[in-house]
Amino acid sequence: MAPLLEVQGLSLAFGGVQALDNVSLDVEEGSITAVIGPNGAGKTSLFNTISGFYRPQTGRILLEGTDITHRPPPKRAALGLARTFQNIALFRGMTVLDNIKLGQHVHMKTGLLAAGLYLGWAQREEIALREEIEHDVIDFLEIDHIRNAPVAALPYGLQKRVELARALAMKPRLLLLDEPVAGMNREETEDMARFILDVREERGITVLLVEHDMDVVMDISDHVAVLNFGREIGAGSPAAVRDMPAVIEAYLGHADAEADMPGASGAS
Amino acid sequence: MDFFLEVSLVGLAIGGVYALVAVGYVLVYRTTHVINFAHGNMMMFGAYFYFTFAELLGLHWTISIVLTVIAAAGLGAGIERVALRPLLGRPAISIVMVTVGIASILHGAAQLIWTAGDFFLPPIFPDLPIVIDEMYIPANTGYGFLVALGAIGGFLLLFRFTRSGVAMRATASDQIAATTMGINVPAMFSLTWVYASITAALAGVVVGSITTLNPSMGLIGLSVLAVVILGGMDSVIGAVAAGLIVGWIEALTGFYIGGAFKDVVPFVVLLAILIVRPHGLFGTPEIERL
């Protein structure tokens, strides 16, 4: 079976800076794939290119065999691509529930005018979607108690969870998580790691994530790709990647150092 | 004392109309971060649309209003599509300058189409003044206030409870996140201009009913800009509150100090408030200070 997401020979330059240099990556359906690398390695550039914010100079991106390289972000959302952001991008000033419902925007069939006027069928559609949200998102992520809270008032870890909830409400085929546990304490990190595993197990959603917390990456990933200076320098199972000399060198600077990274936590 | 109440009521009624004009500025600013200098002239065009349907074509006033709203929506969408969409992603100041140009074009077009003469809008509202406890409020002002209040309320509900309203708020809040959610951000900009144009047209009909109709009517839009700054560029509630405050101060000044000061005192108050709160009464502090 073809991979769910295929990234083929992606190159992206900003002026003289080569952010991505001929990067290829396959994400198998039903897998949790991690992209790691030191700061400035091009991880977020890769994410932004996959989501459609950057146009690559060369290369292709295929989602379920469809070439999405030149589609605008809303079209990609409609094809089943959802993401969260490194710096939380919730709609501040709205409640948790409003934020989550916005995730379903892409699945609303009703036209702008009918929705604007809130005609009968728009209402029925909304009610049906509302029930889905209740079970599949709010109960699933255990955020029932904060549903009516304004997001800006929530602690950081919960904001991250709401952002995940909003992405899940999009019913994605592929979920991109940009540093899902960055800045979280241990308990929040463990919760988030469990939710990511549940998303894959119970919802069958394929996950591609960027993360610096090596404990989490090594624990939950099936496949790890390592970037450095815009190039892929290694890929494989977590155990295999951990022992690759090129990977150790990228993190520590020289190959003969003790391989305590990336095996220890907080390698950023 | 009775005079004070009566003058206050008239002032607040006019303030309601200011508020309706101000809300149009806020709608555009919130979503696109552009101060629309053409708003006053879009309002003037709305009044002329109504004049065309009701007076020149002799249609019933209800039909004329509906047609005016449709024409205004078309005007807003057209301006956005032709003049502003190509500038998407450009610095806000470039787009602001384009709106100044659009203002001139609309002003010139109105003179060409409807000539520069003064007209009276056919009356919509009943002639008799509204009497509350022996206080007289001129009919046009009073009913105009009710129309303004209804329109603002309607748009607030639209924003609060409809999907397109929520999508517009999401776009205003975070464009990157909105586009990731599958929201068509350019379409939301378009819708914003349509809504703003409709509020402008309704305000134009009300203002045109209170005063006379001529191509310079759009200048009111510029003095309402002061109201918007007072309320805070991005706050609908602020626009309403500031509209009422400015209308009230104007009326009191006109009555107690003299008509010549009517246009000055509100601006003095505006300056004083901006010294204390540079972002307006209800505005978000990180907004550009004006």
Interface residues (C-beta under 8 A of the other chain):
Chain A: S51 F53 P72 P73 P74 A77 A78 A82 R83 F85 A89 L90 F91 R92 G93 M94 D98 K101 L102 G103 H105 V106 M108 T110 L112 A115 G116 L117 Y118 A122 E126 R166 M170
Chain B: L158 F161 T162 R163 S164 G165 V166 A167 R169 A170 S173 D174 I176 A177 A178 T179 T180 M181 G182 I183 N184 V185 A187 L191
